[in-house]
Amino acid sequence: MNREQLNRIAWSEQDSRGQTETRNPVTTYSPYSAYPSPERELPFQTGPPPILVAVADRAPQRRVTVLFRLILLIPHFIVLFFLAIAAEVVAFIGWWGALFLGRLPEFAHTFLSGVLRWYVRVYAYGLLLTDVYPRFTLDDDPSYPVRVAVPPQQRLNRAAVFFRIILLIPAGFVANVLTYGATTLMAVIAWLITLVAGQLPASFHQAYGAFLRFQTRYYGYVAMLTPAYPSGLYGDAPGTPTWADAAPTAAVQPGFGTPESVYGGPGVQGGYGYPAGYGPQPVFQPASWLLLVSAAAKRVIIAFIALGMLLFVANVGFEANGLFESVGQFTNVQTAQNALTQLDNSYTTLNKNLTSWESATQACDQNLTCVTSQDAKAAAYFTAFDNQLTGTPMPSNSVAAASRLDQAGTASAQDLTQLSKVASGTQYASVVTSTGLQATLNDFDTDYNALVSALESN
């Protein structure tokens, strides 16, 4: 029986429901799984070697850890926040190195690979793919039931490095849509099922494994850990060899005592025990790094995409609305500033003209013809102010105040025009009383101050 046949058997066991479920049991190998060295040729490779993610079989989970899963991850979130900052700096330096050297510098490759492994373990724990709490380490953790295989440093196309941000647009869109769908409503559904049943459904387990692998490949491509473009969301074809399958498997290390409760070993309920005594260290050594996804799991992935698209479109609409509001607010501010400047100039001119009007009226020394002539000029001053006011664009929240001021200015002009046409002193006094000119002028000043306040509030 050749290696390919062994892989087919290991990855295509039938579960009790008749569905194909991938099998990645935890075994007791050396805690340091060997990957191909940079000098070693990568057999089975048909193109740039992608980042690989293997997830152990689903197992029962403790409901208390499921209930408080996100709270338990807070320490990791804090550490990863600072690691992300460091990773951005290293990635920026590594980008320049890759641009000039044609490959990611070794220090950047080592550090960014460690951050990626840490990220994957934390993400896997949060997605309920395992109940084993992740360790605080940048190193590969062979005992963890979610493993990441990062290929050694590869030659990178300098043009692809230079235009990496542009090349990332399609994969970034898919990654964002998947994140919207997989980590929102679907995640709540998976959490509730696991909380009640004590185990993540097989279809969800495979779907989240596929989601996690795609996201890992995306971030690995962002960090230039591999030239392989993110792919494989729906899994791999059965029997397809992977570059990590060529890694030699170390023999089981002898231990001391009886491993009565090895992680994932026989007789362990849920696979969450640890060796009793000093037995072999539990190691997750996948039979193959293939990812086989059942038809049910593919439907869950499609649900991720459909829900993600809806949420993505809704979010884009919300952000666009916020952008429009921001643009509108900026426009209102600019309009208000322009209106304030124009209003101040118009009012200054009107005030200067009215001051001259009052002086000229007093100089008339009760000469009715002289007084009515000055009243006609005053009416023209208010009309000119109103014309300038109506020609000044106003922000939406100041339109009403501008309209009231315009009405007060028009009323003042009409009252003064009526006074300019009287023929006797008695008639003049009667018109002053009937029109309430002084009250109209007071209203004008009040409405002017109200408009200024409205414009300043923008």
C-alpha positions as CSV (number, residue, x, y, z in Angstrom):
1,M,0.0,0.0,0.0
2,N,1.6,3.3,-1.1
3,R,1.6,6.7,0.7
4,E,-1.3,8.1,-1.4
5,Q,-3.5,5.1,-0.5
6,L,-2.7,5.6,3.2
7,N,-3.6,9.3,2.9
8,R,-6.9,8.5,1.2
9,I,-7.8,6.0,4.0
10,A,-6.8,8.4,6.8
11,W,-8.8,11.3,5.4
12,S,-12.0,9.5,4.2
13,E,-13.4,7.6,7.1
14,Q,-17.1,7.5,7.2
15,D,-18.9,8.7,10.3
16,S,-22.1,7.1,11.7
17,R,-24.3,9.4,9.6
18,G,-22.7,8.3,6.4
19,Q,-21.0,11.7,5.8
20,T,-17.3,12.0,5.0
21,E,-15.5,13.6,7.9
22,T,-11.8,14.5,7.9
23,R,-9.7,12.6,10.4
24,N,-6.7,14.2,12.1
25,P,-6.2,12.4,15.4
26,V,-3.8,13.4,18.1
27,T,-0.9,10.9,18.4
28,T,2.2,10.6,20.6
29,Y,5.1,11.7,18.5
30,S,8.1,13.7,19.3
31,P,7.1,17.2,20.4
32,Y,9.2,18.7,17.6
33,S,7.7,17.8,14.2
34,A,10.2,18.2,11.4
35,Y,9.3,20.3,8.4
36,P,11.4,20.4,5.3
37,S,14.5,22.6,5.6
38,P,15.2,25.5,3.2
39,E,17.8,23.5,1.5
40,R,15.5,20.4,1.1
41,E,13.5,20.1,-2.1
42,L,9.8,20.2,-1.5
43,P,8.4,17.1,-3.3
44,F,4.7,17.0,-4.3
45,Q,4.9,20.7,-4.9
46,T,3.0,22.0,-7.9
47,G,3.6,25.7,-7.6
48,P,4.5,27.9,-4.6
49,P,4.0,25.9,-1.3
50,P,1.0,27.4,0.5
51,I,0.6,27.7,4.3
52,L,-1.1,24.7,5.7
53,V,-3.5,24.3,8.6
54,A,-4.5,21.0,10.2
55,V,-7.2,20.7,12.8
56,A,-7.7,17.6,14.9
57,D,-11.0,15.8,15.0
58,R,-13.8,17.5,16.9
59,A,-14.2,16.5,20.5
60,P,-16.6,17.2,23.3
61,Q,-16.0,20.5,25.0
62,R,-16.5,21.7,28.6
63,R,-19.6,23.9,28.6
64,V,-18.1,26.2,31.2
65,T,-15.2,27.1,28.9
66,V,-17.6,27.5,26.0
67,L,-19.7,29.9,28.0
68,F,-16.8,32.1,28.9
69,R,-14.7,31.5,25.8
70,L,-14.2,35.1,24.8
71,I,-13.5,36.2,28.4
72,L,-10.9,33.5,28.7
73,L,-9.1,34.9,25.6
74,I,-8.8,38.4,26.9
75,P,-5.1,37.9,28.0
76,H,-4.3,36.7,24.5
77,F,-6.1,39.6,22.9
78,I,-3.9,42.0,25.0
79,V,-0.7,40.3,24.0
80,L,-1.7,40.0,20.3
81,F,-2.5,43.7,20.2
82,F,1.1,44.5,21.0
83,L,2.4,41.7,18.8
84,A,0.4,43.1,15.9
85,I,2.1,46.5,16.3
86,A,5.5,44.8,16.3
87,A,4.4,42.6,13.3
88,E,3.5,45.7,11.3
89,V,7.0,47.2,11.9
90,V,8.7,43.9,11.0
91,A,6.5,43.4,7.9
92,F,7.4,46.9,6.8
93,I,11.1,46.3,7.1
94,G,10.6,42.8,5.6
95,W,8.8,44.4,2.6
96,W,11.9,46.5,1.8
97,G,14.1,43.4,2.3
98,A,11.9,41.3,0.0
99,L,11.9,44.1,-2.6
100,F,15.7,44.3,-2.8
101,L,16.7,40.7,-1.9
102,G,13.8,38.8,-3.6
103,R,13.0,36.9,-0.4
104,L,11.7,37.8,3.1
105,P,14.7,38.3,5.5
106,E,15.1,35.3,7.9
107,F,14.4,37.3,11.0
108,A,11.1,38.7,9.6
109,H,10.1,35.2,8.4
110,T,10.7,33.7,11.8
111,F,8.9,36.4,13.8
112,L,6.0,36.8,11.5
113,S,5.5,33.0,11.3
114,G,5.4,32.9,15.1
115,V,2.8,35.6,15.3
116,L,0.8,33.8,12.7
117,R,0.9,30.5,14.7
118,W,-0.2,32.4,17.8
119,Y,-3.0,34.1,16.0
120,V,-4.2,30.8,14.6
121,R,-4.3,29.0,17.9
122,V,-6.2,31.9,19.5
123,Y,-8.6,32.1,16.6
124,A,-9.2,28.3,16.7
125,Y,-9.9,28.4,20.4
126,G,-12.3,31.3,19.9
127,L,-14.1,29.5,17.0
128,L,-14.7,26.5,19.2
129,L,-12.5,24.2,17.0
130,T,-10.8,23.0,20.2
131,D,-11.2,23.2,24.0
132,V,-7.5,23.2,24.6
133,Y,-6.3,26.6,25.9
134,P,-3.6,28.1,23.7
135,R,-0.1,28.6,25.1
136,F,1.6,32.0,25.1
137,T,4.4,31.3,22.7
138,L,5.6,32.2,19.2
139,D,6.9,28.7,18.7
140,D,5.1,25.9,17.1
141,D,3.2,24.0,19.8
142,P,3.1,20.3,18.7
143,S,0.7,19.4,21.4
144,Y,-1.9,21.8,20.2
145,P,-4.8,20.3,18.2
146,V,-4.5,23.0,15.5
147,R,-1.2,23.1,13.7
148,V,0.2,25.5,11.2
149,A,2.9,24.6,8.6
150,V,4.7,27.6,7.2
151,P,6.9,26.8,4.3
152,P,10.6,27.8,4.5
153,Q,11.7,31.1,2.9
154,Q,10.8,31.2,-0.8
155,R,11.9,33.3,-3.7
156,L,9.5,36.2,-4.1
157,N,8.6,38.1,-7.3
158,R,9.8,41.7,-6.7
159,A,6.9,43.1,-8.8
160,A,4.4,41.1,-6.7
161,V,6.1,42.4,-3.6
162,F,5.9,46.0,-4.9
163,F,2.3,45.8,-5.9
164,R,1.3,43.6,-2.9
165,I,-1.5,45.9,-1.7
166,I,-3.1,46.0,-5.1
167,L,-2.8,42.2,-5.5
168,L,-4.5,41.8,-2.1
169,I,-7.7,43.5,-3.1
170,P,-9.6,40.4,-4.3
171,A,-8.4,38.1,-1.5
172,G,-9.0,40.9,1.0
173,F,-12.6,41.2,-0.2
174,V,-13.2,37.5,0.2
175,A,-11.5,37.5,3.6
176,N,-13.7,40.4,4.8
177,V,-16.9,38.9,3.6
178,L,-16.0,35.6,5.2
179,T,-15.2,37.3,8.5
180,Y,-18.6,39.1,8.5
181,G,-20.4,35.9,7.9
182,A,-18.4,33.5,10.1
183,T,-17.9,35.6,13.2
184,T,-21.3,37.2,13.6
185,L,-24.6,35.4,13.5
186,M,-23.2,32.1,12.4
187,A,-20.7,32.2,15.3
188,V,-23.6,32.8,17.8
189,I,-25.5,29.8,16.3
190,A,-22.4,27.6,16.6
191,W,-21.8,28.9,20.2
192,L,-25.3,28.1,21.3
193,I,-25.2,24.6,19.7
194,T,-21.9,23.8,21.4
195,L,-23.1,25.2,24.7
196,V,-26.2,22.9,24.6
197,A,-24.7,19.8,22.9
198,G,-21.2,20.1,24.3
199,Q,-19.7,19.7,20.9
200,L,-19.4,21.7,17.7
201,P,-21.4,20.0,14.8
202,A,-19.2,18.2,12.2
203,S,-20.3,20.5,9.4
204,F,-19.5,23.6,11.4
205,H,-16.2,22.1,12.6
206,Q,-15.0,21.5,9.0
207,A,-16.4,24.9,7.8
208,Y,-14.6,26.8,10.5
209,G,-11.5,24.9,9.8
210,A,-11.7,25.9,6.1
211,F,-12.4,29.5,7.1
212,L,-9.4,29.5,9.5
213,R,-7.1,28.1,6.8
214,F,-8.1,30.7,4.2
215,Q,-7.7,33.5,6.7
216,T,-4.3,32.2,7.7
217,R,-3.2,32.0,4.0
218,Y,-4.5,35.5,3.5
219,Y,-2.5,37.0,6.4
220,G,0.5,34.8,5.4
221,Y,0.4,36.3,1.9
222,V,0.1,39.8,3.4
223,A,3.2,39.1,5.5
224,M,5.0,37.7,2.4
225,L,5.6,34.4,4.1
226,T,4.7,32.7,0.9
227,P,4.2,33.7,-2.8
228,A,1.2,31.4,-2.9
229,Y,-2.0,33.4,-3.4
230,P,-4.8,32.6,-0.8
231,S,-7.1,29.8,-2.1
232,G,-8.6,26.5,-1.1
233,L,-11.7,27.8,0.7
234,Y,-13.7,24.7,-0.2
235,G,-10.9,22.3,0.7
236,D,-8.6,20.1,-1.3
237,A,-9.2,17.3,-3.7
238,P,-8.9,13.8,-2.0
239,G,-5.5,12.3,-2.4
240,T,-3.8,15.5,-3.3
241,P,-0.3,15.5,-1.7
242,T,1.0,18.5,0.2
243,W,4.5,19.7,0.7
244,A,4.3,19.2,4.5
245,D,3.4,15.5,4.0
246,A,7.0,15.0,2.9
247,A,8.3,15.9,6.4
248,P,9.8,12.9,8.2
249,T,7.9,11.6,11.2
250,A,10.0,11.2,14.4
251,A,9.6,8.1,16.5
252,V,7.6,8.0,19.7
253,Q,9.8,9.2,22.6
254,P,9.9,6.7,25.5
255,G,8.4,7.9,28.7
256,F,8.3,7.0,32.4
257,G,5.1,5.7,33.9
258,T,1.9,4.8,32.2
259,P,0.2,7.4,30.0
260,E,-3.2,6.7,31.3
261,S,-4.7,9.9,30.1
262,V,-2.9,11.2,27.1
263,Y,-4.6,13.9,25.1
264,G,-6.8,12.3,22.5
265,G,-5.7,8.8,23.6
266,P,-7.7,5.7,24.3
267,G,-10.1,5.8,27.1
268,V,-10.1,9.6,27.4
269,Q,-13.5,11.2,27.6
270,G,-13.3,14.3,25.4
271,G,-9.6,14.1,25.0
272,Y,-8.7,16.8,27.5
273,G,-6.5,14.8,29.9
274,Y,-2.8,14.9,30.4
275,P,-0.3,12.1,31.1
276,A,-0.4,10.5,34.4
277,G,3.2,10.1,35.4
278,Y,5.9,10.8,32.8
279,G,4.5,9.2,29.7
280,P,5.1,10.3,26.0
281,Q,4.2,13.9,25.3
282,P,0.9,14.2,23.4
283,V,1.5,15.5,20.0
284,F,-0.9,16.4,17.2
285,Q,0.7,14.8,14.1
286,P,-1.8,15.0,11.2
287,A,-1.9,12.0,9.0
288,S,-2.1,14.4,6.1
289,W,-2.3,18.2,5.8
290,L,-5.1,17.9,3.3
291,L,-8.3,19.7,4.1
292,L,-11.3,17.7,3.0
293,V,-14.7,19.4,3.3
294,S,-18.0,17.5,3.2
295,A,-21.1,18.7,1.3
296,A,-22.7,19.8,4.5
297,A,-19.7,21.9,5.5
298,K,-19.6,23.5,2.1
299,R,-23.2,24.6,2.6
300,V,-22.1,26.2,5.9
301,I,-19.3,28.0,4.1
302,I,-21.9,29.2,1.5
303,A,-24.0,30.5,4.4
304,F,-20.9,32.3,5.7
305,I,-20.5,34.0,2.3
306,A,-24.2,34.8,1.8
307,L,-24.5,36.3,5.3
308,G,-21.2,38.0,5.0
309,M,-22.3,39.7,1.7
310,L,-25.4,41.0,3.3
311,L,-23.6,42.4,6.3
312,F,-20.8,43.7,4.1
313,V,-23.3,45.6,1.9
314,A,-25.1,46.9,5.0
315,N,-21.9,48.0,6.5
316,V,-20.8,49.7,3.3
317,G,-24.2,51.5,3.1
318,F,-23.8,52.6,6.7
319,E,-20.3,53.9,6.2
320,A,-21.4,55.6,3.0
321,N,-24.2,57.2,4.8
322,G,-21.8,58.3,7.5
323,L,-19.5,59.6,4.8
324,F,-22.3,61.6,3.2
325,E,-23.2,63.0,6.5
326,S,-19.6,63.9,7.1
327,V,-19.4,65.6,3.7
328,G,-22.7,67.3,4.4
329,Q,-21.5,68.5,7.7
330,F,-18.3,69.8,6.2
331,T,-20.3,71.5,3.5
332,N,-22.6,73.0,6.1
333,V,-19.6,74.3,8.1
334,Q,-18.2,75.9,4.9
335,T,-21.6,77.3,4.0
336,A,-22.1,78.7,7.5
337,Q,-18.7,80.4,7.5
338,N,-19.4,82.0,4.1
339,A,-22.9,83.1,5.2
340,L,-21.5,84.6,8.4
341,T,-18.9,86.6,6.5
342,Q,-21.5,87.9,4.0
343,L,-24.1,88.6,6.7
344,D,-21.6,90.5,8.8
345,N,-20.6,92.7,5.8
346,S,-24.2,93.3,4.8
347,Y,-25.2,94.2,8.4
348,T,-22.2,96.5,8.8
349,T,-23.1,98.4,5.7
350,L,-26.8,98.6,6.7
351,N,-25.8,99.8,10.2
352,K,-23.5,102.5,8.7
353,N,-26.3,103.7,6.4
354,L,-28.9,103.8,9.1
355,T,-26.6,105.8,11.3
356,S,-26.2,108.3,8.5
357,W,-30.0,108.3,8.0
358,E,-30.6,109.2,11.7
359,S,-28.1,112.1,11.5
360,A,-29.6,113.3,8.2
361,T,-33.1,113.1,9.6
362,Q,-32.2,115.1,12.7
363,A,-30.5,117.7,10.4
364,C,-33.8,118.1,8.5
365,D,-35.1,120.1,11.6
366,Q,-38.7,118.9,11.1
367,N,-38.8,119.7,7.4
368,L,-41.3,117.1,6.3
369,T,-40.0,116.9,2.7
370,C,-36.5,116.4,3.9
371,V,-37.6,113.7,6.5
372,T,-39.7,111.7,4.0
373,S,-36.8,111.8,1.5
374,Q,-34.5,110.3,4.1
375,D,-37.1,107.7,5.0
376,A,-37.1,106.6,1.3
377,K,-33.4,106.2,1.5
378,A,-33.7,104.1,4.6
379,A,-36.3,101.9,2.9
380,A,-33.8,101.3,0.1
381,Y,-31.1,100.4,2.6
382,F,-33.3,97.6,4.1
383,T,-34.2,96.4,0.6
384,A,-30.6,96.2,-0.4
385,F,-29.8,94.2,2.8
386,D,-32.7,91.8,2.0
387,N,-31.5,91.2,-1.5
388,Q,-28.0,90.3,-0.2
389,L,-29.5,88.0,2.4
390,T,-31.7,86.1,0.0
391,G,-28.7,85.7,-2.4
392,T,-26.5,84.1,0.4
393,P,-26.6,80.3,0.6
394,M,-27.5,79.1,4.1
395,P,-27.0,75.7,5.8
396,S,-30.1,73.8,6.4
397,N,-30.4,74.5,10.1
398,S,-30.2,78.3,9.5
399,V,-32.8,78.6,6.7
400,A,-35.7,79.3,9.1
401,A,-33.8,82.0,11.0
402,A,-32.7,83.6,7.7
403,S,-36.3,83.7,6.5
404,R,-37.5,85.4,9.7
405,L,-34.8,88.1,9.3
406,D,-35.7,88.6,5.7
407,Q,-39.4,89.1,6.7
408,A,-38.3,91.6,9.4
409,G,-36.2,93.5,6.8
410,T,-39.0,93.6,4.3
411,A,-41.5,94.8,7.0
412,S,-39.0,97.6,7.9
413,A,-38.6,98.7,4.3
414,Q,-42.4,98.7,3.8
415,D,-43.0,100.8,6.9
416,L,-40.3,103.4,5.9
417,T,-41.7,103.5,2.3
418,Q,-45.1,104.2,3.7
419,L,-43.7,107.1,5.8
420,S,-41.9,108.5,2.8
421,K,-45.2,109.1,1.0
422,V,-47.1,111.1,3.8
423,A,-48.2,114.6,3.1
424,S,-48.5,116.1,6.6
425,G,-46.9,116.0,10.0
426,T,-50.2,114.7,11.5
427,Q,-50.3,111.9,8.9
428,Y,-46.6,111.1,9.6
429,A,-47.3,110.6,13.3
430,S,-50.4,108.4,12.6
431,V,-48.4,106.2,10.2
432,V,-45.6,105.8,12.7
433,T,-48.1,104.7,15.3
434,S,-50.1,102.3,13.0
435,T,-47.1,100.6,11.5
436,G,-45.2,100.1,14.8
437,L,-42.0,101.0,13.1
438,Q,-39.9,100.9,16.3
439,A,-41.1,97.4,17.2
440,T,-40.4,96.3,13.6
441,L,-36.8,97.6,13.9
442,N,-36.4,95.8,17.3
443,D,-37.6,92.6,15.7
444,F,-35.1,93.0,13.0
445,D,-32.2,93.2,15.5
446,T,-33.5,90.2,17.4
447,D,-33.8,88.1,14.2
448,Y,-30.3,89.1,13.1
449,N,-28.8,87.9,16.4
450,A,-30.8,84.7,16.1
451,L,-29.4,84.0,12.6
452,V,-25.9,84.7,13.7
453,S,-26.3,82.1,16.6
454,A,-27.7,79.5,14.2
455,L,-24.8,80.0,11.8
456,E,-22.2,79.8,14.6
457,S,-23.7,76.5,15.8
458,N,-22.5,74.7,12.7
